[in-house]
Amino acid sequence: MVADRIKALREQQNITQSALAKQLGITRSSVNAWELGISVPSTQYIVELAHIFNISTDYLLGVDSTSSINVSGLSEKDIELINSIILHLKSKK
């Protein structure tokens, strides 16, 4: 689960394994091992990944199936628009 989420989040943000590794100060092979499920990131890296991807550690660990959106810097009207889009997409299910 963690492996799949790390890979999906990295790909969604168009970040290479090498670029992510550089941000974390580790080797590309470490990121690759995480994504293949060979190893699991330590608590320190779980927290750093959450910051990089702007998600909760719960989401990354699969404890929570929801993700969060950072709306800091947006106007109240922008936030309302985002919420209405989310509600619209959920109603299509």
Backbone as numpy.savetxt, mean C-alpha at the origin, in Angstrom:
# Nx Ny Nz CAx CAy CAz Cx Cy Cz
-0.39 -13.46 1.64 -1.23 -12.26 1.64 -0.36 -11.01 1.64
0.60 -10.92 2.57 1.48 -9.76 2.62 2.26 -9.64 1.32
2.73 -10.79 0.82 3.51 -10.80 -0.42 2.70 -10.21 -1.56
1.45 -10.65 -1.70 0.59 -10.16 -2.79 0.31 -8.67 -2.65
0.08 -8.22 -1.43 -0.23 -6.80 -1.23 0.98 -5.92 -1.54
2.16 -6.34 -1.11 3.36 -5.54 -1.39 3.54 -5.41 -2.90
3.45 -6.52 -3.59 3.64 -6.49 -5.04 2.58 -5.62 -5.73
1.32 -5.82 -5.35 0.23 -5.05 -5.97 0.39 -3.55 -5.71
0.71 -3.19 -4.48 0.88 -1.77 -4.15 2.06 -1.16 -4.90
3.14 -1.91 -4.98 4.33 -1.42 -5.68 4.00 -1.21 -7.15
3.33 -2.17 -7.76 2.98 -2.06 -9.18 1.97 -0.95 -9.43
1.02 -0.77 -8.52 0.02 0.31 -8.67 0.70 1.68 -8.71
1.78 1.81 -7.98 2.48 3.10 -7.92 3.65 3.16 -8.90
3.73 2.16 -9.78 4.79 2.11 -10.80 6.18 2.27 -10.20
6.43 1.55 -9.12 7.73 1.57 -8.46 8.40 0.22 -8.75
9.65 0.25 -9.15 10.37 -0.99 -9.38 10.80 -1.58 -8.04
11.15 -2.86 -8.07 11.67 -3.48 -6.86 12.94 -2.77 -6.41
13.77 -2.40 -7.38 15.03 -1.70 -7.05 14.77 -0.35 -6.40
13.80 0.40 -6.93 13.49 1.72 -6.38 12.93 1.59 -4.96
12.07 0.60 -4.74 11.51 0.39 -3.41 12.62 -0.01 -2.44
13.48 -0.90 -2.89 14.60 -1.33 -2.05 15.48 -0.15 -1.66
15.72 0.74 -2.61 16.56 1.91 -2.33 15.89 2.80 -1.28
14.57 3.01 -1.39 13.86 3.81 -0.41 13.97 3.22 0.99
13.99 1.89 1.05 14.03 1.20 2.34 15.45 0.94 2.84
16.42 1.15 1.96 17.81 0.91 2.35 18.16 -0.57 2.43
17.52 -1.37 1.55 17.77 -2.81 1.52 18.08 -3.23 0.09
18.30 -4.51 -0.13 18.60 -5.00 -1.48 17.32 -5.31 -2.25
17.43 -5.28 -3.57 16.30 -5.64 -4.42 15.89 -7.08 -4.17
16.85 -7.94 -3.90 16.52 -9.35 -3.66 15.68 -9.53 -2.39
15.82 -8.63 -1.43 14.97 -8.69 -0.22 13.52 -8.39 -0.57
13.32 -7.35 -1.39 11.96 -7.01 -1.84 11.38 -8.17 -2.65
12.19 -8.73 -3.52 11.76 -9.86 -4.33 11.35 -11.04 -3.45
12.13 -11.32 -2.41 11.81 -12.41 -1.50 10.49 -12.16 -0.77
10.23 -10.91 -0.40 8.95 -10.58 0.23 7.80 -10.87 -0.73
7.97 -10.42 -1.98 6.89 -10.56 -2.96 6.65 -12.02 -3.35
7.66 -12.85 -3.25 7.51 -14.27 -3.55 7.06 -15.07 -2.33
7.01 -14.42 -1.18 6.59 -15.09 0.04 7.68 -15.95 0.65
8.92 -15.74 0.22 10.05 -16.50 0.76 10.39 -15.99 2.15
10.26 -14.69 2.33 10.49 -14.09 3.64 9.43 -13.03 3.88
9.37 -12.54 5.11 8.38 -11.55 5.50 9.11 -10.32 6.04
8.65 -9.12 5.69 9.31 -7.92 6.22 9.21 -7.85 7.74
10.25 -7.32 8.36 10.23 -7.11 9.81 9.21 -6.01 10.13
8.92 -5.86 11.39 7.98 -4.83 11.84 8.41 -3.45 11.36
9.70 -3.16 11.44 10.23 -1.87 10.98 9.86 -1.63 9.52
10.03 -2.63 8.67 9.75 -2.46 7.25 8.25 -2.45 6.95
7.46 -3.16 7.75 6.00 -3.09 7.59 5.55 -1.65 7.79
6.06 -1.01 8.83 5.70 0.38 9.11 6.20 1.29 7.99
7.42 1.10 7.53 7.96 1.93 6.46 7.18 1.73 5.16
6.81 0.50 4.85 6.01 0.24 3.64 4.65 0.92 3.73
4.05 0.88 4.92 2.76 1.55 5.11 2.88 3.04 4.83
3.97 3.64 5.28 4.18 5.07 5.02 4.41 5.33 3.53
5.22 4.52 2.90 5.52 4.70 1.47 4.25 4.59 0.63
3.43 3.58 0.93 2.23 3.33 0.14 1.00 4.06 0.66
1.16 4.78 1.76 0.07 5.55 2.34 -1.13 4.67 2.67
-0.84 3.59 3.37 -1.87 2.64 3.79 -1.67 2.32 5.27
-2.60 1.59 5.84 -2.42 1.18 7.24 -1.62 -0.12 7.28
-0.96 -0.34 8.40 -0.24 -1.60 8.57 -1.24 -2.76 8.60
-2.43 -2.53 9.14 -3.47 -3.57 9.15 -3.81 -4.02 7.74
-3.95 -3.06 6.83 -4.26 -3.40 5.44 -3.12 -4.23 4.85
-1.90 -3.80 5.07 -0.74 -4.50 4.52 -0.66 -5.94 5.05
-0.99 -6.11 6.31 -0.92 -7.43 6.93 -2.17 -8.28 6.68
-3.17 -7.71 6.04 -4.38 -8.46 5.75 -5.36 -8.53 6.89
-5.14 -7.73 7.94 -6.05 -7.71 9.08 -7.33 -6.98 8.71
-7.20 -5.98 7.89 -8.32 -5.13 7.47 -8.39 -5.16 5.95
-9.55 -5.44 5.41 -9.68 -5.53 3.96 -9.93 -4.17 3.31
-9.99 -3.13 4.12 -10.20 -1.80 3.56 -8.88 -1.05 3.51
-8.79 -0.13 2.61 -7.62 0.72 2.56 -8.06 2.15 2.87
-7.12 3.00 3.11 -7.46 4.39 3.43 -6.92 5.31 2.34
-7.52 6.46 2.27 -7.10 7.47 1.31 -6.70 8.70 2.09
-5.51 9.19 1.82 -5.03 10.39 2.49 -5.66 11.60 1.80
-6.51 12.32 2.51 -7.20 13.47 1.95 -6.66 14.79 2.49
-5.54 14.72 3.18 -4.97 15.96 3.70 -4.63 16.89 2.54
-4.93 18.14 2.72 -4.67 19.14 1.68 -5.83 19.31 0.70
-6.85 18.46 0.80 -8.01 18.58 -0.07 -9.08 19.41 0.61
-9.89 20.07 -0.21 -10.98 20.85 0.35 -12.10 19.93 0.78
-13.00 20.46 1.57 -14.16 19.69 2.02 -14.99 19.24 0.82
-15.09 20.08 -0.18 -15.84 19.75 -1.39 -15.18 18.59 -2.14
-13.84 18.61 -2.22 -13.11 17.52 -2.87 -13.33 16.20 -2.13
-13.32 16.25 -0.81 -13.52 15.05 0.00 -14.93 14.50 -0.22
-15.90 15.38 -0.27 -17.28 14.95 -0.54 -17.38 14.28 -1.90
-16.69 14.83 -2.90 -16.71 14.26 -4.24 -16.10 12.85 -4.23
-14.99 12.69 -3.56 -14.35 11.38 -3.46 -15.29 10.38 -2.79
-15.92 10.81 -1.71 -16.86 9.93 -1.01 -18.03 9.53 -1.90
-18.53 10.47 -2.69 -19.65 10.15 -3.56 -19.22 9.18 -4.67
-18.02 9.31 -5.16 -17.51 8.37 -6.17 -17.41 6.97 -5.57
-16.89 6.88 -4.35 -16.77 5.59 -3.68 -18.14 4.96 -3.48
-19.10 5.74 -3.03 -20.44 5.22 -2.82 -21.05 4.75 -4.15
-20.83 5.50 -5.20 -21.33 5.12 -6.54 -20.73 3.80 -6.97
-19.43 3.63 -6.81 -18.77 2.40 -7.22 -19.24 1.21 -6.40
-19.47 1.41 -5.11 -19.96 0.34 -4.26 -21.37 -0.07 -4.63
-22.19 0.87 -5.06 -23.58 0.56 -5.40 -23.69 -0.24 -6.69
-22.64 -0.27 -7.49 -22.65 -1.02 -8.75 -22.49 -2.52 -8.55
-22.13 -2.93 -7.34 -21.89 -4.37 -7.08 -23.16 -5.13 -7.01
